[in-house]
Amino acid sequence: MNLTEKARSLRSDQTDVEQLLWQQLRNRRFYNYKFRRQFPIAPYIADFACLDLKLIIELDGSQHTEQKLYDNQRDIFLEQRGFKVIRFWNNDVIDNLEGVLESIRLAILKITDKNE
């Protein structure tokens, strides 16, 4: 399966947590920025990406506690390409969606302030 096919598969098989955040980000609902879900940035697939802001949002489940090195290498790769990566634990999205959205809003403000 190539990267695009894998991304399509992930989009059709979203987790409940991804669906919860996607409902807030889709269709330019969040400060009129276009986010994409399960977006390929070879060789990786970002959970959510706003290309205008070069912002990537990653949702981490319990498996990420054992793959910190992989996640760090991935973040470095993406940051070297100009992306800002922010990560949230799944339980934070479930338990504190408003706080997660506020963190995303603050990240957007930081990016847009830097670009002005």
C-alpha positions as CSV (number, residue, x, y, z in Angstrom):
1,M,0.0,0.0,0.0
2,N,1.5,3.4,-1.0
3,L,1.4,6.4,1.2
4,T,-1.8,7.9,-0.4
5,E,-3.7,4.7,-0.1
6,K,-2.6,4.3,3.5
7,A,-3.8,7.9,4.3
8,R,-7.2,7.1,2.6
9,S,-7.4,4.0,4.7
10,L,-6.7,5.9,7.9
11,R,-9.3,8.6,7.0
12,S,-11.9,5.9,6.5
13,D,-11.0,4.2,9.8
14,Q,-10.7,7.2,12.1
15,T,-10.5,6.7,15.9
16,D,-13.2,8.3,18.0
17,V,-10.7,10.8,19.3
18,E,-9.7,11.8,15.8
19,Q,-13.4,12.2,14.9
20,L,-14.0,14.4,17.9
21,L,-11.2,16.8,17.0
22,W,-12.0,16.6,13.3
23,Q,-15.5,17.9,14.0
24,Q,-13.9,21.1,15.4
25,L,-11.4,21.6,12.6
26,R,-13.2,20.5,9.4
27,N,-14.7,22.9,6.8
28,R,-12.8,25.9,8.0
29,R,-14.7,25.8,11.3
30,F,-11.6,26.7,13.3
31,Y,-10.7,30.4,12.7
32,N,-11.4,29.8,9.0
33,Y,-8.2,27.7,8.5
34,K,-8.3,24.7,6.2
35,F,-7.2,21.6,8.0
36,R,-6.7,18.2,6.3
37,R,-6.8,14.9,8.1
38,Q,-4.4,12.0,7.6
39,F,-2.4,14.1,5.2
40,P,0.7,12.5,3.6
41,I,4.0,14.3,4.0
42,A,6.4,11.7,2.7
43,P,7.4,9.4,4.3
44,Y,4.9,10.2,7.1
45,I,1.2,10.9,7.5
46,A,0.1,13.8,9.7
47,D,-3.0,13.3,11.7
48,F,-4.1,16.9,11.0
49,A,-2.3,19.5,8.9
50,C,-3.0,23.1,8.0
51,L,-0.8,23.8,5.0
52,D,-1.4,27.6,5.1
53,L,0.1,27.7,8.6
54,K,2.5,24.8,8.2
55,L,0.9,23.4,11.4
56,I,0.6,19.7,12.2
57,I,-1.5,18.4,15.0
58,E,-0.8,14.9,16.2
59,L,-3.0,12.8,18.6
60,D,-1.1,10.3,20.6
61,G,-2.5,7.2,22.2
62,S,-0.8,4.9,24.7
63,Q,1.4,3.3,22.0
64,H,3.3,6.6,21.8
65,T,4.9,6.1,25.3
66,E,7.0,3.4,23.7
67,Q,7.9,5.2,20.5
68,K,9.2,8.5,21.8
69,L,12.4,8.2,19.7
70,Y,10.4,7.6,16.5
71,D,8.1,10.5,17.3
72,N,11.1,12.8,18.0
73,Q,12.8,11.9,14.7
74,R,9.5,12.4,12.9
75,D,9.0,15.8,14.5
76,I,12.5,16.9,13.6
77,F,12.0,15.8,10.0
78,L,8.8,17.8,9.7
79,E,10.2,20.8,11.5
80,Q,13.2,20.9,9.2
81,R,10.6,21.2,6.4
82,G,9.1,24.3,8.1
83,F,6.2,22.7,10.0
84,K,5.3,23.3,13.6
85,V,4.2,20.1,15.3
86,I,2.0,20.0,18.3
87,R,0.9,16.9,20.1
88,F,-1.9,16.0,22.4
89,W,-2.7,12.9,24.3
90,N,-6.0,11.2,23.3
91,N,-7.3,11.5,26.9
92,D,-6.7,15.3,26.8
93,V,-8.9,15.6,23.7
94,I,-11.6,13.5,25.5
95,D,-11.3,15.1,28.9
96,N,-10.4,18.7,28.0
97,L,-11.4,19.5,24.4
98,E,-11.7,23.2,25.1
99,G,-8.2,23.3,26.5
100,V,-6.8,21.5,23.4
101,L,-8.6,23.9,21.1
102,E,-7.2,26.8,23.1
103,S,-3.7,25.4,22.8
104,I,-4.2,25.1,19.0
105,R,-5.6,28.7,18.9
106,L,-2.5,29.9,20.8
107,A,-0.2,28.0,18.4
108,I,-2.0,29.7,15.4
109,L,-1.5,33.1,17.0
110,K,2.2,32.4,17.6
111,I,2.6,31.3,13.9
112,T,0.6,34.2,12.5
113,D,2.3,36.8,14.7
114,K,5.7,35.5,13.5
115,N,4.6,35.9,9.9
116,E,3.4,39.5,10.1
